Amino acid sequence: MRLLGVQRPGPADVMTLANAACGAAAVLVVLHFAERSPATLDTDGIRTVTILLLIGTIFDTLDGRLARGGRGTRLGPMLDSLADALSFGLAPALLLAQLGLHTATGGERLAIGAGFIVYVGGALLRLADFSSGRLGDHRFTGLPSPLAAGLAVATGLLTSTPWIVAAVLAAVGVLMVSRLGYPKQRGPILAGAMVAWVFGIAGSLGVYDVRIGAVVILFVIGVVMPALPLLDLRHRAAA
């Protein structure tokens, strides 16, 4: 007997759903702490969301590896985009916006609202563009949504100044639909990401000052990773 009214998900789809579950939980955490006491979102809330999104990123990487190994279904591409829109689009944008809103004035609130819309819109456009025609590209065009989430969360760990929050939300949203090239998480890039996940979770648990990790994330995602495809192109041209 068939228990599901939809196509039965494969192992890769289960990983994608786990990613979506992390994103949904992150949204609930933001809403819970923002309603209870906005100040606690700056401490306990942001650390919890950081851990959830880091775990979501791990599931997001695993589903791709399983799908490439033949463990996915036709649900995969659409389900992956929907999960990423929740975990790396809505959840981090909502977190950063809430951090800025609890001290914002009228004009600052409007700016944060505009930045929030640009971020979410950029994430949706970037994910739709990727799933509709760029699945086979050798690199990512535009800032990948998991890295965008990393920039948003790292900013929240460092500051909740309303104008900075608004500017970062808008800038990251624009970067997601830009022509900037980013390498795919394979080989050395994947190994580096695994190390980053470990250090990110350790910092969120209080093993070390998580702001150190936030600065490193901003530098790596904002400077180092965009430079890698450019260096590779120059190397090929020289060869």
Secondary structure as GFF3:
##gff-version 3
##sequence-region A 1 239
A	DSSP	alpha_helix	11	36	.	.	.	ID=ss1
A	DSSP	alpha_helix	38	40	.	.	.	ID=ss2
A	DSSP	pi_helix	41	45	.	.	.	ID=ss3
A	DSSP	alpha_helix	46	68	.	.	.	ID=ss4
A	DSSP	alpha_helix	76	84	.	.	.	ID=ss5
A	DSSP	pi_helix	85	90	.	.	.	ID=ss6
A	DSSP	alpha_helix	91	101	.	.	.	ID=ss7
A	DSSP	alpha_helix	106	133	.	.	.	ID=ss8
A	DSSP	beta_strand	139	141	.	.	.	ID=ss9
A	DSSP	alpha_helix	145	158	.	.	.	ID=ss10
A	DSSP	alpha_helix	162	176	.	.	.	ID=ss11
A	DSSP	beta_strand	181	183	.	.	.	ID=ss12
A	DSSP	alpha_helix	188	204	.	.	.	ID=ss13
A	DSSP	alpha_helix	210	219	.	.	.	ID=ss14
A	DSSP	pi_helix	220	224	.	.	.	ID=ss15
A	DSSP	alpha_helix	225	238	.	.	.	ID=ss16
###
